[in-house]
Amino acid sequence: MKRIYRTLFLLALVGLLSACASPKPQPDEGGAAGGPTGQPDDRRGVIDGGPQDARSLLNDPQSPLAQRVIYFDFDSAEISAEDRAVLAAHAEFLAAHPDVSVVLEGHADERGTREYNMALGERRAKAVLQLLVLQGVSPSQGQPISFGEERPVALGHDEASWRVNRRVELLYSGY
């Protein structure tokens, strides 16, 4: 029985990892107008001085857009000054790419009731969306949702684990 569960777990893990893989962007051939397929590319915009493809901006590990997790203090939905700077880069990107949307997944640590943590995760996600909107993003580009304590990234029962579980993850649609 353990062998079956282990096999199913490994298959699920492989499926998840392959689903997370992103295709490498194709270089523009230069002769076609718009994107590499010759079709107009609506996702081109300026975020740091020159036109770049939205996908390459989001997948560039050197870009401030690579940081897509905002952390929170215990029992708080207040965004730190450091994370405000990160969200400013995301707001600039979203404002320049109105066809791109982002899901804001709010999370909490395991302390507190399930209902309280669901509400706290929602307050955190909505706080991130509110800051993005204040910086020029259309409210329709963000979808706040809450998972409360249901999807921890760390399974420990200590402050280090709780700290990384108190977060909002920014998940760009199609990227």
Sequence and secondary structure as in RCSB ss.txt:
>XXXX:A:sequence
MKRIYRTLFLLALVGLLSACASPKPQPDEGGAAGGPTGQPDDRRGVIDGGPQDARSLLNDPQSPLAQRVIYFDFD
SAEISAEDRAVLAAHAEFLAAHPDVSVVLEGHADERGTREYNMALGERRAKAVLQLLVLQGVSPSQGQPISFGEE
RPVALGHDEASWRVNRRVELLYSGY
>XXXX:A:secstr
 HHHHHHHHHHHHHHHHHHH         SSSSSSTTSS  TTEEESSSSEEEHHHHHH TTSGGG  EEE  TT
     HHHHHHHHHHHHHHHH TT  EEEEEE  SSS HHHHHHHHHHHHHHHHHHHHHTT  GGGEEEEEEETS
S S   SSHHHHHHHSEEEEEETT 
